[in-house]
Amino acid sequence: MADEELPPSRLGTKDHWDSVYEREVRVYNDVGDEGEVWFGETSVTKMRKWAHKHIKPKADGSAVRIMEAGSGNGTLLLSFLTSPAPLQDVDSARAGGQRPPKYHLTGIDYCESAAVLARSIEQSRRETLPSEIENPESDSDDDYDHDSDDEEQGCGKGLIMNDVECSWRTADLLRSDLGGEKWDLVLDKGTYDALCLSDEGIEEEGGRLPSQVYPEKIAKLVEEAGFFLITSCNFTEEEIKARYTKVGLGEYPLPRL
Ligand SMILES: C[S@@+](CC[C@H](N)C(=O)[O-])C[C@H]1O[C@@H](n2cnc3c(N)ncnc32)[C@H](O)[C@@H]1O
């Protein structure tokens, strides 16, 4: 049976997202507001927790490579700047006694302004996070949800800075193969939802719809034995599974979010 398509909307157009991020960059520069967190902080926390649990450090000490498709303001990827650590380990971790997780994070979005915004937020987080971690009580009015791992880790404010390199790129994921590059984990939070609201066929792909082309593009970006983790508000788990496990695409574990 053919997949049912959603009715087209402005949220499926690049013009819409360009204007969103151009405005968000202006607002960020004016008042420091980081912009919309799609599906809220809870979804960021759930996706990050899933990754911490399932993606093991590399045996050779190299960085785990994570890419967010349609990274917007970058807040999901930037949640990997820190990790929760059990309280008794925090001091030793901060003193260098425990090696922090090492990540290479790549945010890809087709809006240049999204990359501009994400870079600014990254810079600000790198400046403020170390002192917030040192003085946990001073961050009470901070939007960044440091407490959100408490129930899993039982660690209060025990956070450590991870060893993280970030790269923010501009590319249309429907029209680029990104030079054959692959990642250990590819994240999608709201991007498939957005591009399924476009009825503009992709010329380079025989005029097929974004909803059909995107899963094939994503499949090529995931390392063998890597993961694709998606949060969607427009599709059920069964619909996502059906669209991302077609013959030739491979099979992905889909945590319930
Ligand atoms: C709903 S927003 C989600 C943004 C981000 N993932 C988050 O959770 O905050 C959808 C994002 O997908 C991006 N996007 C949509 N179609 C894209 C495409 N073909 N290539 C790259 N990015 C795309 C938009 O620019 C926008 O940033």
The ligand as a Gaussian input file, in Angstrom:
#p B3LYP/6-31G(d) Opt

LIG

0 1
 C       10.913000      21.490000      12.683000
 S       12.481000      22.170000      12.369000
 C       13.463000      21.229000      13.494000
 C       14.797000      21.852000      13.780000
 C       15.660000      21.070000      14.784000
 N       15.826000      19.684000      14.381000
 C       15.067000      21.134000      16.173000
 O       14.667000      20.103000      16.696000
 O       15.020000      22.240000      16.730000
 C       12.891000      21.428000      10.778000
 C       14.285000      21.770000      10.286000
 O       14.567000      21.043000       9.110000
 C       15.277000      21.868000       8.218000
 N       15.100000      21.278000       6.874000
 C       13.929000      21.037000       6.235000
 N       14.144000      20.475000       5.028000
 C       15.485000      20.351000       4.902000
 C       16.333000      19.837000       3.874000
 N       15.838000      19.376000       2.727000
 N       17.669000      19.854000       4.075000
 C       18.178000      20.342000       5.231000
 N       17.435000      20.853000       6.234000
 C       16.101000      20.855000       6.082000
 C       14.642000      23.248000       8.432000
 O       15.431000      24.299000       7.969000
 C       14.458000      23.245000       9.943000
 O       15.613000      23.693000      10.598000

